[in-house]
Amino acid sequence: MSKVEFSKAEKEILVTKIKKYFDLELAQDIGQFDAEFLLDFFSEEVGSYYYNRGLMDARVVIASKLDDIDAGIDELEKPTEFYK
């Protein structure tokens, strides 16, 4: 898996959310550098777990859609001597 990279604007949003969380939930002031460091740490150490969960969720959706397509094809099938 390639490294997940955020654009500068995306990273600014995430860092702002981290700083806000620390302020509101932990009553701690965290600086820009520390918030960026924390984001990088979680991205590298935990990010793959979330990424893989997203892939599993996508697989479930795709499998469901493929089942629907398969059922639709079965409905179109004409009876013959070779029928299942």
URJO-V728262 format. One line per field, one symbol per residue. phi: phi as a letter, one per 30 degrees, with the letter a starting at -180 (. if undefined). Layout:
# URJO-V728262
phi->???
This chain:
# URJO-V728262
phi->.dddccdeddddddddddddddddcchbccdeddddddddddddcceddddddddddddddddddddddddddedddcdbdcee
